[in-house]
């Protein structure tokens, strides 16, 4: 009986030690994830052979938007361009064409670039076409949508033209649903 008691005490001590260690590892992982910023990401640009390095935008706010050429919200390209010009000294807009919703971005990178230039005169950076939802979500959108990575909130990208505003230090401020126009006060209040 005494041996059983000693074994039980030893097991409880080991179990407690394991739980504490696991908790410490979890805290370290959470701290590491939360120390991550948007500046840790580089993505392929729409223009072949070029890269968008988010560290190049330090000191400015960044508005990241998943875009599509055949969506009811596509006219927001005009507002995104307007915003990028109006606040050029303090904001960078970056578009991420994605075909995740209704097949509304079927074109190639070349076709998307031509469409954006011809119809909206887009001059802000555009990433190469990506996936922003599902098993093949690109890492930057995992960062933007998962609180354990961005430290602010979980966001589900429900449709094209979901927006993510990043502060001057590379941290997520907030996200905005598709119907919130880029020039709405909900976003511009952070730029004044």
C-alpha positions in Angstrom: 0.0 0.0 0.0 2.9 2.3 0.9 4.5 1.7 -2.5 1.2 2.4 -4.3 0.9 5.7 -2.4 4.5 6.7 -3.4 3.9 5.8 -7.0 0.7 7.8 -7.0 2.4 10.8 -5.4 5.3 10.5 -7.9 2.8 10.3 -10.8 0.9 13.4 -9.6 4.2 15.3 -9.3 5.3 14.4 -12.8 1.8 15.2 -14.1 1.9 18.6 -12.5 5.4 19.3 -13.8 4.3 18.3 -17.3 1.2 20.6 -17.1 3.4 23.5 -16.0 5.9 22.9 -18.8 3.1 22.6 -21.4 1.6 25.9 -20.1 5.0 27.6 -20.3 5.6 26.4 -23.9 2.1 27.6 -24.8 2.8 31.0 -23.4 6.1 31.2 -25.3 4.4 30.2 -28.6 1.6 32.8 -28.0 4.2 35.5 -27.2 6.2 34.6 -30.3 3.1 34.7 -32.5 2.0 38.0 -31.1 5.4 39.5 -31.7 5.0 38.8 -35.4 4.1 41.8 -37.6 3.0 42.3 -41.2 6.7 43.2 -41.8 7.6 39.5 -41.5 5.8 38.9 -44.9 6.9 39.1 -48.5 4.6 38.1 -51.4 4.9 37.7 -55.1 3.7 40.9 -56.9 1.2 40.8 -59.8 4.0 41.9 -62.1 6.1 38.7 -62.8 9.4 38.5 -61.1 8.7 41.2 -58.5 8.1 41.0 -54.8 6.1 43.0 -52.3 8.1 43.3 -49.1 5.9 44.6 -46.3 8.9 45.7 -44.3 9.3 48.4 -47.0 6.1 50.1 -45.7 7.4 50.6 -42.1 6.1 53.9 -40.7 2.9 53.9 -42.8 -0.5 52.4 -42.4 -1.3 49.5 -44.8 -4.8 48.7 -46.1 -4.8 45.1 -47.4 -7.8 44.1 -49.6 -8.8 40.8 -51.3 -10.0 41.9 -54.7 -11.8 40.5 -57.7 -12.5 41.8 -61.2 -16.0 40.5 -61.7 -17.6 41.3 -58.4 -20.4 43.7 -57.4 -17.8 45.4 -55.2 -15.2 45.7 -58.0 -15.9 49.5 -58.4 -14.2 49.8 -55.0 -11.0 49.7 -57.0 -11.7 53.4 -57.7 -12.0 54.3 -54.0 -8.9 52.3 -53.2 -7.0 54.2 -55.8 -8.4 57.5 -54.5 -7.5 56.6 -50.9 -3.9 55.6 -51.9 -3.4 58.9 -53.7 -5.1 61.1 -51.0 -3.1 59.6 -48.1 0.0 58.6 -50.0 2.2 60.2 -47.3 0.8 57.9 -44.6 -0.9 54.9 -46.3 -0.1 52.1 -48.7 -3.0 50.1 -50.2 -2.2 46.5 -51.3 -4.6 44.5 -53.3 -4.7 40.7 -53.3 -6.6 39.3 -56.3 -8.4 36.0 -55.3 -10.8 33.7 -57.0 -12.3 32.2 -53.8 -15.8 33.6 -54.1 -18.1 32.8 -57.0 -15.2 32.5 -59.5 -15.1 36.3 -59.7 -11.4 36.5 -60.4 -10.8 34.0 -63.2 -8.1 35.9 -65.0 -4.3 35.4 -65.1 -2.0 37.9 -63.3 -1.4 39.7 -66.7 -5.2 39.9 -67.4 -5.9 41.2 -63.9 -3.2 43.9 -64.2 -4.5 45.0 -67.5 -8.1 45.1 -66.2 -7.2 47.2 -63.1 -5.1 49.6 -65.2 -7.6 50.1 -68.0 -10.8 50.4 -65.9 -9.6 52.0 -62.7 -6.0 53.4 -63.3 -4.7 51.3 -60.4 -1.2 52.4 -59.3 -1.1 50.8 -55.8 0.7 47.5 -55.4 -1.1 44.3 -56.4 0.0 40.9 -55.3 -0.1 37.9 -57.6 -3.4 36.0 -57.5 -3.7 34.0 -54.2 -6.2 32.1 -52.1 -7.5 33.9 -49.0 -9.7 31.2 -47.6 -9.6 27.4 -47.2 -6.8 24.9 -47.0 -4.6 26.8 -49.4 -4.9 30.2 -47.7 -1.6 32.1 -48.1 0.4 32.8 -44.9 -0.2 36.5 -44.9 -4.0 36.0 -44.8 -3.6 33.4 -42.1 -1.8 36.2 -40.1 -4.6 38.7 -40.9 -7.5 36.3 -40.0 -6.2 34.4 -36.9 -6.0 36.1 -33.5 -3.4 33.7 -32.3 -1.1 35.2 -35.0 -2.2 38.9 -35.2 -3.0 39.3 -31.5 -6.1 41.3 -32.2 -9.0 39.3 -33.6 -10.2 36.4 -35.7 -11.8 37.4 -39.0 -13.5 35.3 -41.5 -13.1 36.5 -45.1 -16.6 36.1 -46.3 -16.4 37.7 -49.7 -14.3 39.8 -52.0 -13.1 43.3 -50.8 -12.7 42.4 -47.2 -10.3 45.0 -45.8 -7.5 44.8 -43.1 -6.0 48.0 -41.7 -2.5 47.7 -40.3 -0.8 50.4 -38.1 2.6 52.1 -38.6 4.2 49.4 -36.5 2.9 46.5 -38.6 0.1 45.4 -36.2 -3.5 44.8 -37.2 -5.9 47.6 -36.2 -9.1 46.2 -37.5 -10.9 44.5 -40.4 -13.9 45.6 -42.4 -16.5 43.7 -44.4 -16.9 44.1 -48.1 -19.8 46.6 -48.0 -17.6 49.1 -46.1 -16.2 51.3 -48.8 -12.5 52.2 -48.6 -13.4 55.9 -48.3 -16.0 55.4 -45.5 -15.4 57.1 -42.2 -15.1 53.7 -40.5 -11.7 53.5 -42.2 -10.6 57.1 -42.9 -10.9 58.0 -39.2 -7.7 56.1 -38.7 -5.9 58.1 -41.4 -6.6 61.7 -40.2 
